[in-house]
Amino acid sequence: MAQRVLFLITEDWYFLAHRLPMARAAKAAGYEVHVATRLRDGAEAIEKEGFIAHALGWSRGSVSPWGNVSAVLEIRRLLRDLRPEILHNVSLKPMLLGGLASFGHKDVAVVNNMTGRGSLFADGAPSGPVQRAVGFALGTLLGRERSKTVVENPDDKNFLIALGVPADRVVVIPGSGVDTERLVPLPEPSAPVTAAFAGRMLAVKGVEELVRAFSLVRAQGVPLRLLLAGDCDTENSGSLKPEQLKAFAAIDGIACLGHVDDIRDVWAKAHFAVLASRGGEGVPMSLLEAAACGRPMVVTDVPGSRDIVVDGVSGLTVPLGDTPALAEAMATLARDADLRDRCAKAARALAEETFSAPEVGRQLMAVYRALGPAQRTAVNDLRASSV
């Protein structure tokens, strides 16, 4: 009987966009893969992969105490009925609620997949009462027996250790895996030189700073264009408003594309990527995809972004909050085709060697194996008798 792994994740679209490589690696290793999430339009795509989807009634943006209690009880029922060998919690909310739900299930190993600190901890250590409470809960839940926490960059590992999580329970796996077979280097488009941002339109991703920097570049007489690919996120309190995007689109040289189904369509139109993140990222998937497509990058020097962008090698990094420096870096890449070419080749090589789906999958399966199977003879016999 195949061992079962249950991915617990807030949204079906997020699973499909960010965790498919890990789930595919688990399936290839012989696991029966289950995905518990809020199902909207993704059930068919999940099941087409050979995974088993389970609908959850939770809301990603809800902070209701009763809603969270209800979610914990729903997850506990699923754990009782499914009896997975591994519970793989993806991001902060599933880590917290899945961690609570798994108490008492000593035969279930837990992998907590921290995809960045999020806006709650983007500025660093816990400071306010909510941050301190969440930090205390993380420090407690992530230290349980037969558990490992996977983070995407060394800064996040140090963050968790500072919260009290034992260092040997935290593993760095860079990113979530990018498909370097589907995403291949693309030729540069024709002039004018175009920069692109791809992602949700959130304040923490520095979209407003990017637009201000773009205006400075244009004021220098550089004929740069800017593409903004992505939508607002109504369930995120830090989302920009649709009115702001309309105002951006009214600026000469900026085009708002909205959601783009195939990210290759964005990078086929852009010469380089730019992300002015304020922090809280793991390793941004948008940058991994840009690198795989052979695009150099301009980023702020924050955890995650600086793990994929080596300054002067795969792109350019600038200090956080320095809009003139961001504008200068954008102008530099816009003017220097040779620099773009060198950085593009280095970015692609880094995507292949460090961040590819096979490499990330290999490292994740090593984590699964390290947790080891529990002694579950009675459970396995029951499964076998029900087949």
Backbone torsions as a table, in degrees:
resi	resn	phi	psi	omega
1	MET	NA	129.1	-178.7
2	ALA	-66.8	141.0	173.4
3	GLN	-69.9	149.5	-176.7
4	ARG	-107.9	139.2	170.6
5	VAL	-122.5	133.5	-180.0
6	LEU	-111.3	113.4	173.1
7	PHE	-84.0	122.3	177.3
8	LEU	-107.6	117.3	-171.3
9	ILE	-149.2	148.3	-170.4
10	THR	-68.2	-43.3	-171.5
11	GLU	-130.8	143.0	177.9
12	ASP	-63.7	-37.7	-179.2
13	TRP	-66.3	-34.3	179.7
14	TYR	-69.8	-39.8	176.0
15	PHE	-59.6	-47.2	-177.0
16	LEU	-67.4	-32.9	-177.7
17	ALA	-83.7	-28.7	-169.2
18	HIS	-126.8	-14.8	-174.6
19	ARG	-126.0	6.1	177.5
20	LEU	-58.1	-44.6	-179.1
21	PRO	-58.1	-39.3	-180.0
22	MET	-68.6	-43.0	179.8
23	ALA	-66.2	-38.2	177.0
24	ARG	-64.2	-38.7	178.0
25	ALA	-63.3	-39.9	178.3
26	ALA	-64.3	-43.1	179.1
27	LYS	-63.4	-43.1	179.7
28	ALA	-63.9	-27.7	179.5
29	ALA	-83.0	-0.9	175.9
30	GLY	103.6	2.7	178.8
31	TYR	-78.8	148.5	168.1
32	GLU	-87.0	115.7	-170.0
33	VAL	-97.6	124.6	175.5
34	HIS	-116.0	146.0	-179.3
35	VAL	-129.5	115.5	177.4
36	ALA	-105.1	121.4	-173.1
37	THR	-163.4	171.2	169.6
38	ARG	-77.4	118.2	-177.2
39	LEU	-92.4	124.6	174.4
40	ARG	-117.4	-84.8	-179.1
41	ASP	-111.9	5.9	-169.9
42	GLY	-101.5	-1.1	-174.6
43	ALA	-59.7	-44.8	-177.8
44	GLU	-63.2	-42.4	-179.8
45	ALA	-66.3	-37.7	178.5
46	ILE	-64.9	-45.7	-178.0
47	GLU	-71.4	-28.3	176.5
48	LYS	-63.4	-27.6	177.6
49	GLU	-75.9	-7.0	-176.6
50	GLY	90.0	13.7	177.5
51	PHE	-96.1	164.1	179.5
52	ILE	-111.0	120.3	-175.6
53	ALA	-93.5	141.3	176.4
54	HIS	-128.5	124.5	-177.5
55	ALA	-80.2	132.3	173.6
56	LEU	-112.8	150.0	-176.7
57	GLY	-95.1	7.4	-175.2
58	TRP	-76.4	165.6	177.6
59	SER	-120.8	127.7	-176.6
60	ARG	-58.6	-37.9	-174.8
61	GLY	-90.1	-2.5	-176.1
62	SER	-74.9	136.6	173.3
63	VAL	-116.4	14.4	-179.2
64	SER	-65.3	125.4	177.6
65	PRO	-57.4	-44.1	179.9
66	TRP	-65.1	-38.4	177.8
67	GLY	-61.6	-38.9	179.0
68	ASN	-70.4	-39.3	176.4
69	VAL	-62.6	-43.1	178.8
70	SER	-61.4	-39.6	179.7
71	ALA	-65.9	-41.6	178.9
72	VAL	-61.3	-43.0	179.7
73	LEU	-65.5	-38.4	178.8
74	GLU	-64.7	-41.0	179.1
75	ILE	-68.1	-39.1	178.1
76	ARG	-61.0	-41.2	178.2
77	ARG	-62.6	-40.4	179.9
78	LEU	-66.2	-41.4	177.7
79	LEU	-63.0	-40.1	178.9
80	ARG	-63.7	-43.0	-176.1
81	ASP	-77.9	-36.7	-173.3
82	LEU	-87.9	-35.4	-179.1
83	ARG	53.3	58.4	179.1
84	PRO	-73.4	152.9	172.8
85	GLU	-74.8	-32.4	-177.7
86	ILE	-132.5	131.8	170.1
87	LEU	-104.6	118.4	-176.6
88	HIS	-110.0	98.9	-179.6
89	ASN	-85.9	128.6	-176.0
90	VAL	-114.0	112.7	177.0
91	SER	85.2	173.0	-166.1
92	LEU	-61.1	-48.4	-176.4
93	LYS	-63.0	-49.2	175.3
94	PRO	-62.6	-32.8	176.8
95	MET	-61.5	-42.4	-179.2
96	LEU	-72.6	-53.6	-175.6
97	LEU	-73.3	-39.3	176.4
98	GLY	-65.5	-37.2	177.4
99	GLY	-62.8	-43.2	177.6
100	LEU	-65.2	-42.4	-177.2
101	ALA	-65.5	-28.5	-175.5
102	SER	-83.7	-6.8	176.7
103	PHE	-59.1	133.2	-177.7
104	GLY	93.2	-18.1	176.7
105	HIS	-94.0	72.9	-174.0
106	LYS	-69.6	-16.6	178.9
107	ASP	-88.3	3.3	178.0
108	VAL	-105.6	118.2	173.1
109	ALA	-78.9	148.2	-175.5
110	VAL	-120.9	127.1	169.9
111	VAL	-111.1	117.9	177.1
112	ASN	-99.3	123.1	-174.6
113	ASN	-108.9	95.8	-178.7
114	MET	-83.2	114.1	-174.1
115	THR	-95.5	28.0	-174.3
116	GLY	119.0	165.6	-177.2
117	ARG	-81.8	-14.2	-177.8
118	GLY	71.8	179.3	-177.7
119	SER	-66.9	-23.4	-177.8
120	LEU	-62.7	-37.9	-177.3
121	PHE	-119.9	22.2	-176.8
122	ALA	-59.9	-30.4	-177.0
123	ASP	-87.0	-1.6	177.4
124	GLY	122.1	-137.7	-173.7
125	ALA	-64.8	153.2	178.0
126	PRO	-57.6	137.1	-179.8
127	SER	-128.5	-54.4	-179.9
128	GLY	-76.2	171.2	-176.8
129	PRO	-62.3	-40.0	179.1
130	VAL	-65.9	-43.8	179.0
131	GLN	-61.9	-42.3	-179.3
132	ARG	-65.2	-40.0	179.5
133	ALA	-64.7	-44.7	179.0
134	VAL	-66.2	-40.4	177.8
135	GLY	-61.3	-41.4	177.5
136	PHE	-63.9	-43.1	179.8
137	ALA	-62.8	-41.8	178.5
138	LEU	-63.5	-45.1	-179.6
139	GLY	-60.0	-31.1	179.8
140	THR	-81.9	-50.4	-174.1
141	LEU	-67.9	-35.6	-174.5
142	LEU	-80.0	-3.8	179.5
143	GLY	-98.1	6.2	-176.8
144	ARG	-66.0	160.1	177.4
145	GLU	-65.3	153.6	179.3
146	ARG	51.1	49.9	175.2
147	SER	-141.2	150.7	172.5
148	LYS	-136.4	146.3	174.5
149	THR	-113.9	124.1	179.8
150	VAL	-98.0	124.3	175.3
151	VAL	-117.6	164.2	-173.1
152	GLU	-101.5	-9.7	179.1
153	ASN	-151.3	157.4	-176.5
154	PRO	-62.5	-31.2	179.7
155	ASP	-61.4	-39.8	-179.8
156	ASP	-70.2	-32.2	174.6
157	LYS	-62.4	-45.9	179.3
158	ASN	-63.7	-35.4	178.0
159	PHE	-61.1	-46.1	-179.2
160	LEU	-69.0	-39.0	177.9
161	ILE	-61.0	-38.7	178.2
162	ALA	-64.9	-24.8	177.3
163	LEU	-81.2	-8.8	178.6
164	GLY	108.3	5.1	177.4
165	VAL	-75.6	129.1	179.7
166	PRO	-57.7	137.4	-175.6
167	ALA	-59.5	-33.0	-177.8
168	ASP	-77.0	-4.0	176.1
169	ARG	-96.1	-2.0	-176.0
170	VAL	-114.7	127.7	-177.7
171	VAL	-123.4	133.5	176.4
172	VAL	-93.6	118.9	170.5
173	ILE	-122.1	115.7	-171.4
174	PRO	-70.7	104.5	176.6
175	GLY	81.5	-174.7	-177.5
176	SER	-109.9	4.3	177.8
177	GLY	97.0	121.9	178.8
178	VAL	-113.2	140.7	-176.7
179	ASP	-80.6	92.6	-176.9
180	THR	-80.5	-3.0	172.9
181	GLU	-87.5	-39.9	177.7
182	ARG	-78.7	-39.1	179.9
183	LEU	-96.7	110.7	-176.4
184	VAL	-122.2	160.3	179.8
185	PRO	-56.3	132.3	-179.0
186	LEU	-108.1	146.7	175.3
187	PRO	-66.0	150.3	176.2
188	GLU	-64.1	141.6	175.2
189	PRO	-72.6	172.1	177.9
190	SER	-74.0	169.2	178.8
191	ALA	-65.5	158.5	3.1
192	PRO	-77.2	158.1	178.1
193	VAL	-62.0	136.3	-173.5
194	THR	-129.7	132.0	172.2
195	ALA	-101.5	156.4	179.3
196	ALA	-142.1	142.2	168.4
197	PHE	-112.5	132.7	177.1
198	ALA	-126.6	124.2	179.9
199	GLY	157.0	179.1	176.3
200	ARG	-69.2	147.3	-177.5
201	MET	-84.3	80.5	-178.0
202	LEU	-115.7	147.9	178.2
203	ALA	-60.7	-38.5	-176.8
204	VAL	-65.9	-19.0	177.5
205	LYS	-86.4	2.2	171.4
206	GLY	72.7	29.1	-177.5
207	VAL	-64.6	-41.1	-179.9
208	GLU	-65.4	-41.2	177.5
209	GLU	-62.7	-38.9	179.3
210	LEU	-61.8	-43.8	-179.9
211	VAL	-64.8	-38.9	177.8
212	ARG	-65.3	-41.7	178.3
213	ALA	-64.3	-40.2	177.9
214	PHE	-59.0	-41.5	179.3
215	SER	-63.4	-35.9	176.5
216	LEU	-66.4	-39.1	178.5
217	VAL	-62.3	-45.9	-179.6
218	ARG	-65.0	-33.5	179.3
219	ALA	-66.2	-23.0	176.9
220	GLN	-80.2	-3.9	-179.1
221	GLY	89.2	9.3	178.3
222	VAL	-82.9	121.1	-175.5
223	PRO	-79.9	55.0	-178.8
224	LEU	-81.9	144.6	171.1
225	ARG	-110.6	157.5	-179.0
226	LEU	-133.8	127.8	174.4
227	LEU	-105.7	132.5	175.0
228	LEU	-113.8	108.7	-175.8
229	ALA	-110.6	112.5	-179.9
230	GLY	148.4	168.8	-177.5
231	ASP	-115.1	165.9	168.4
232	CYS	-68.7	159.8	-178.7
233	ASP	-122.8	99.9	-172.5
234	THR	-66.0	-19.1	-179.5
235	GLU	-94.6	5.4	178.0
236	ASN	-113.1	123.4	-176.6
237	SER	-64.3	-18.7	180.0
238	GLY	-95.0	12.6	-178.6
239	SER	-71.3	145.2	169.5
240	LEU	-70.5	164.1	179.5
241	LYS	-94.9	150.2	176.2
242	PRO	-54.3	-32.5	179.5
243	GLU	-64.4	-32.8	178.1
244	GLN	-67.9	-39.9	178.7
245	LEU	-65.6	-36.8	176.5
246	LYS	-63.3	-38.4	178.0
247	ALA	-66.8	-39.8	177.1
248	PHE	-62.4	-44.0	-177.2
249	ALA	-64.6	-21.9	179.7
250	ALA	-79.8	-11.4	178.9
251	ILE	-78.5	133.3	-178.1
252	ASP	-60.0	126.7	177.8
253	GLY	98.8	-8.1	179.9
254	ILE	-106.1	134.5	174.6
255	ALA	-125.1	127.0	176.5
256	CYS	-97.4	116.9	-173.4
257	LEU	-92.5	-14.9	-173.2
258	GLY	70.1	-159.8	178.8
259	HIS	-70.6	135.0	178.2
260	VAL	-117.6	120.9	-175.6
261	ASP	-63.8	-42.1	-176.8
262	ASP	-114.9	111.0	-174.9
263	ILE	-61.8	-22.0	178.0
264	ARG	-62.2	-27.6	178.4
265	ASP	-66.5	-30.6	177.7
266	VAL	-72.3	-50.9	-174.4
267	TRP	-73.4	-17.4	173.0
268	ALA	-70.7	-21.4	-178.1
269	LYS	-100.8	-8.2	-172.9
270	ALA	-118.2	148.4	177.8
271	HIS	-88.9	-29.4	178.0
272	PHE	-155.7	160.9	179.6
273	ALA	-100.0	153.2	176.5
274	VAL	-142.5	134.9	178.2
275	LEU	-141.5	113.3	-178.4
276	ALA	-99.1	44.3	-175.4
277	SER	-56.3	143.5	175.4
278	ARG	-89.2	-3.8	179.9
279	GLY	121.4	179.1	179.7
280	GLY	88.9	1.6	-179.3
281	GLU	-85.9	156.7	168.5
282	GLY	-83.0	-95.9	160.1
283	VAL	-126.2	111.2	-170.3
284	PRO	-57.0	126.0	178.8
285	MET	-61.5	-33.6	-179.7
286	SER	-60.8	-35.5	177.9
287	LEU	-74.3	-38.6	178.0
288	LEU	-61.5	-41.3	179.3
289	GLU	-68.6	-38.4	176.8
290	ALA	-63.1	-44.6	179.5
291	ALA	-62.5	-42.4	179.0
292	ALA	-61.6	-33.0	179.0
293	CYS	-84.1	5.1	177.7
294	GLY	75.1	43.4	178.5
295	ARG	-116.4	128.4	172.6
296	PRO	-68.4	166.2	-172.0
297	MET	-137.1	148.6	169.8
298	VAL	-118.3	123.8	-176.4
299	VAL	-140.4	160.6	169.6
300	THR	-78.4	151.5	-175.6
301	ASP	-82.3	76.8	179.8
302	VAL	-128.3	160.6	179.1
303	PRO	-53.3	142.7	-179.4
304	GLY	92.1	-61.4	179.0
305	SER	-63.6	-41.3	-178.4
306	ARG	-74.9	-7.7	176.8
307	ASP	-83.5	-20.5	177.6
308	ILE	-105.3	-26.7	-179.7
309	VAL	-106.4	108.0	173.5
310	VAL	-91.5	119.0	-171.9
311	ASP	-57.9	125.5	179.7
312	GLY	81.3	-3.6	-178.7
313	VAL	-112.8	-63.9	178.4
314	SER	-104.0	1.8	179.4
315	GLY	165.4	-158.1	-178.4
316	LEU	-128.3	137.6	175.8
317	THR	-112.4	148.8	-179.8
318	VAL	-133.8	155.4	179.2
319	PRO	-63.3	144.7	177.0
320	LEU	-62.1	132.6	176.8
321	GLY	83.6	2.4	-179.0
322	ASP	-100.4	86.3	-176.4
323	THR	-63.1	-42.6	177.0
324	PRO	-59.8	-38.3	178.2
325	ALA	-66.5	-38.3	176.6
326	LEU	-62.4	-43.9	178.9
327	ALA	-63.3	-41.2	-179.3
328	GLU	-65.3	-40.4	178.4
329	ALA	-64.2	-41.9	177.7
330	MET	-62.7	-43.1	179.2
331	ALA	-64.8	-37.1	179.3
332	THR	-61.7	-48.8	179.0
333	LEU	-66.6	-34.2	179.5
334	ALA	-64.2	-36.1	-175.8
335	ARG	-84.4	-28.0	-167.1
336	ASP	-110.1	94.3	-179.1
337	ALA	-66.5	-35.5	179.5
338	ASP	-65.0	-41.4	177.9
339	LEU	-63.2	-43.0	178.0
340	ARG	-59.2	-41.9	-178.3
341	ASP	-64.9	-44.2	179.9
342	ARG	-64.0	-45.0	-178.7
343	CYS	-67.3	-35.3	179.5
344	ALA	-62.4	-44.0	-179.9
345	LYS	-66.2	-41.3	179.2
346	ALA	-67.2	-38.1	179.2
347	ALA	-63.5	-44.3	178.9
348	ARG	-62.8	-43.1	179.8
349	ALA	-62.1	-40.3	179.3
350	LEU	-66.0	-39.8	177.9
351	ALA	-61.4	-41.6	-179.0
352	GLU	-69.3	-43.9	-170.8
353	GLU	-81.0	-34.0	-170.9
354	THR	-114.9	-36.0	-168.6
355	PHE	-112.9	7.2	-175.8
356	SER	-69.0	155.5	179.8
357	ALA	-57.4	-44.7	179.0
358	PRO	-61.1	-39.9	-178.5
359	GLU	-68.4	-44.3	178.4
360	VAL	-65.0	-41.2	178.0
361	GLY	-62.0	-40.1	178.3
362	ARG	-60.5	-44.6	-178.6
363	GLN	-68.7	-36.9	179.0
364	LEU	-66.6	-41.3	179.7
365	MET	-64.3	-30.6	175.2
366	ALA	-64.6	-37.0	176.2
367	VAL	-65.3	-45.5	178.6
368	TYR	-56.9	-47.2	-177.6
369	ARG	-64.8	-36.7	-178.4
370	ALA	-63.6	-29.3	179.6
371	LEU	-72.4	-28.4	174.5
372	GLY	71.7	149.9	178.2
373	PRO	-74.7	145.1	175.2
374	ALA	-82.1	164.7	176.2
375	GLN	-80.8	101.1	-172.4
376	ARG	-131.5	45.3	-175.4
377	THR	-57.3	-46.4	-177.9
378	ALA	-62.3	-41.6	179.9
379	VAL	-65.3	-45.2	-179.1
380	ASN	-64.3	-37.6	177.7
381	ASP	-63.9	-39.2	179.2
382	LEU	-64.0	-42.1	177.5
383	ARG	-60.2	-46.9	-176.3
384	ALA	-61.9	-38.0	-178.0
385	SER	-71.3	-19.5	-178.1
386	SER	-89.5	-8.0	-178.9
387	VAL	-76.9	NA	NA
